[in-house]
Amino acid sequence: MQIHAYRRKEPTPVELFGKNYLFTPNPAGHCVADVADGRAIARLLSIPEAYREYDAATAPAVSSAPAPAPLATPIASAPQATTETDDDDGPEPLKGSDYLPAVIELGYGKTVTIGELVALAQARAGLDAEEWNLNDDEDRESLLQDQVDAMRAEVSAIAKAEEAAEEAAARAASTPVPPAAVGGDDGADTPTTGMVVTNGEQSIDIGAMTAAQVRAFAAEAGVELPKGNSVKVADLRTMLYQALTKPA
């Protein structure tokens, strides 16, 4: 998907989830980048004041698209002073922070540089370079800290979800099927315990499925089960569970 940094007219680098995206003016003068990662797309579109899905038919025309200029020098941890000159060929450097280090720890082994953080915080605030640099120092530090807090929360949520999925998968693989679980007449009204599997995103209780649900799930998973109605649903559940948890 093409994402439009509609407030930008000059090349703008953004790093998300370990990948760099460079928003550059296209022939129409619109600053766009191709983004394939669903997480990065969702992250950018969550900042509607700076990014949106690109639609060439509806995007307003740009009177003169600036020629791609060399990227600015990486932003230092301390604010960078700006000098008024008659030469306005390059992008205006963005002020950084008086307090944050050059590399900020986000937890779970993830980090972000001060330059990347400033670019994300500026886009999130919907400010251009001049507005960002003219902003009150205390307000700018607050915007940067808010961005750090948001990124740390996102990293933590993703890591905890992955840990929970791994624990559920480990429990499902190590839980034996109780002998009594496959008893009964046809098993249709008796849930079978200890048959929870996970696909990495959600846990699925095979033991609570009906015969039709077991067969539909098996078909999707590529597991072959005996045909006909003579096989008890409890046996079908056991066959499906063993097929899905069988070591590779």
C-alpha positions in Angstrom: 0.0 0.0 0.0 1.2 3.5 -0.7 1.1 5.9 2.3 0.9 9.6 1.7 2.8 11.9 4.1 0.6 14.7 3.0 2.2 17.4 5.1 5.6 16.7 3.7 7.2 18.1 0.5 10.7 16.9 1.1 12.2 13.3 1.5 11.4 12.1 5.0 12.8 8.9 6.6 10.7 6.9 9.0 11.7 3.6 10.8 9.0 1.2 12.0 9.4 -2.3 13.3 13.1 -2.5 12.2 12.5 -1.3 8.6 13.3 2.0 7.1 10.7 3.8 4.9 11.7 6.8 2.8 8.8 9.1 1.9 9.8 10.8 -1.4 8.0 13.2 -3.7 6.5 11.4 -6.8 6.1 13.1 -10.2 2.9 14.7 -8.9 4.8 16.2 -5.9 3.1 14.0 -3.4 5.5 12.6 -0.7 4.7 8.8 -0.6 6.2 5.5 0.3 5.3 1.9 -0.4 4.5 0.1 2.9 3.8 -3.7 2.9 4.0 -4.5 6.6 0.5 -4.5 8.1 1.8 -3.3 11.4 3.6 -0.3 9.9 0.5 0.5 7.8 -1.7 0.5 10.9 0.8 2.5 12.9 1.1 5.2 10.2 -2.7 5.4 9.6 -3.2 5.8 13.3 -1.7 9.3 12.9 -4.3 10.8 10.6 -2.9 14.3 11.1 0.2 13.3 9.2 -0.4 10.2 7.1 -3.2 8.7 5.0 -3.7 6.1 2.2 -2.5 7.6 -1.1 -5.1 8.2 -3.7 -3.7 10.1 -6.7 -7.1 11.0 -8.0 -8.1 12.9 -4.8 -4.8 14.1 -3.5 -4.5 17.9 -4.0 -2.0 19.0 -6.7 1.4 20.4 -5.6 2.4 23.5 -7.4 6.1 22.6 -7.6 7.5 19.4 -6.2 10.9 20.0 -4.6 13.9 18.0 -6.0 14.9 15.2 -3.6 17.5 16.7 -1.3 20.1 14.8 0.7 18.8 13.6 4.0 19.6 15.7 7.1 22.5 14.7 9.3 21.2 12.4 12.1 19.8 14.4 15.0 22.0 14.6 18.0 20.7 14.1 21.5 21.0 17.8 22.3 19.0 20.4 20.3 20.6 21.6 17.2 20.8 25.3 16.6 19.6 26.7 13.3 21.2 29.5 11.3 19.3 31.9 9.1 20.9 31.9 5.6 19.9 32.9 2.1 20.5 29.3 1.0 17.4 27.2 1.5 18.4 24.2 -0.5 18.2 21.6 2.2 15.6 20.5 4.8 15.7 22.3 8.2 17.3 20.2 10.9 14.9 19.2 13.7 15.7 20.0 17.3 16.2 17.0 19.5 16.2 16.7 23.3 18.2 18.0 26.2 17.4 15.0 28.3 17.0 11.8 26.2 20.1 9.8 25.2 21.1 9.1 21.6 19.6 5.6 21.8 16.5 5.0 23.9 15.7 1.6 25.3 12.1 0.4 24.6 12.3 -2.9 26.4 12.5 -6.5 25.2 15.7 -5.7 23.3 14.1 -3.0 21.2 15.6 0.5 20.8 15.0 3.7 18.9 17.5 6.4 18.0 16.8 10.0 19.0 16.7 11.0 15.3 14.0 8.3 14.6 12.1 9.3 17.7 12.0 13.0 16.8 10.8 12.2 13.3 7.9 10.0 14.7 7.0 12.6 17.4 7.0 15.4 14.8 4.7 13.4 12.5 2.4 12.4 15.3 2.1 16.1 16.4 1.4 17.2 12.8 4.0 19.9 12.9 6.4 20.9 10.0 10.1 21.5 10.7 9.7 25.2 11.4 6.8 24.6 13.8 8.6 21.9 15.6 11.7 23.9 16.1 9.8 27.0 17.2 7.8 25.0 19.7 8.4 25.6 23.4 11.3 23.4 24.7 9.1 21.9 27.5 6.3 21.1 25.1 8.8 19.5 22.7 10.3 17.3 25.5 6.7 16.3 26.5 5.9 15.3 22.9 9.1 13.2 22.7 8.4 11.5 26.1 4.8 10.7 25.0 6.2 9.1 21.8 8.6 7.0 23.9 5.8 5.9 26.3 3.6 4.9 23.3 6.4 2.9 21.7 7.2 1.1 24.9 3.6 0.2 25.5 3.3 -1.2 22.0 6.6 -3.2 22.3 5.4 -4.6 25.7 2.0 -5.5 24.4 3.4 -7.4 21.4 6.0 -9.2 23.5 3.4 -10.3 26.1 1.1 -11.5 23.4 3.9 -13.6 21.9 4.8 -15.0 25.3 1.2 -15.9 26.1 0.9 -17.7 22.7 4.1 -19.7 23.2 3.0 -20.7 26.8 -0.4 -21.8 25.5 1.2 -23.9 22.7 3.6 -25.5 25.2 0.8 -26.4 27.5 -1.3 -27.8 24.7 1.6 -29.9 23.4 2.4 -31.3 26.9 -1.2 -32.1 28.1 -2.1 -35.8 27.6 -5.6 -36.7 26.6 -7.5 -38.2 29.6 -8.7 -41.8 28.9 -12.2 -40.9 30.1 -12.4 -38.1 27.5 -13.1 -40.5 24.7 -15.7 -42.5 26.5 -19.5 -42.3 26.4 -22.0 -43.3 23.7 -21.2 -40.9 20.9 -19.6 -38.1 22.7 -21.8 -35.5 21.1 -23.0 -33.9 24.4 -19.8 -34.5 26.4 -17.0 -32.0 25.9 -13.5 -33.5 25.7 -11.0 -31.8 28.0 -7.3 -31.2 27.4 -7.5 -30.6 23.6 -6.5 -26.9 23.3 -4.3 -26.0 20.3 -2.9 -22.7 19.2 -2.0 -21.2 15.9 0.2 -18.5 17.4 -2.6 -16.0 17.4 -5.5 -17.7 19.2 -6.2 -20.8 21.2 -8.8 -23.3 19.8 -10.6 -25.9 22.0 -11.1 -29.0 19.9 -12.7 -30.7 22.8 -15.7 -28.4 22.6 -16.3 -29.0 18.9 -19.2 -30.9 17.3 -18.6 -33.6 14.7 -19.3 -31.1 11.9 -17.0 -28.5 13.4 -14.2 -31.1 13.8 -14.5 -32.2 10.2 -14.6 -28.6 8.9 -11.5 -27.7 11.0 -9.7 -30.8 9.9 -10.4 -30.0 6.2 -8.9 -26.5 6.7 -5.9 -27.9 8.4 -5.3 -30.6 5.8 -6.0 -33.5 8.2 -7.8 -36.5 6.8 -10.4 -38.2 9.1 -12.5 -41.4 8.5 -15.6 -40.7 6.5 -19.2 -41.6 7.5 -21.2 -41.2 10.7 -20.1 -44.4 12.4 -17.1 -42.8 14.1 -17.8 -41.2 17.5 -17.3 -37.5 17.8 -15.0 -38.0 20.8 -12.8 -40.3 18.6 -12.8 -37.7 15.8 -11.7 -35.0 18.3 -8.8 -37.2 19.5 -7.7 -38.0 15.9 -7.7 -34.3 15.0 -5.9 -33.3 18.2 -3.2 -36.0 17.8 -2.6 -35.0 14.1 -2.2 -31.3 15.0 0.1 -31.9 18.0 2.2 -34.7 16.4 5.9 -33.8 16.5 7.2 -32.8 13.0 
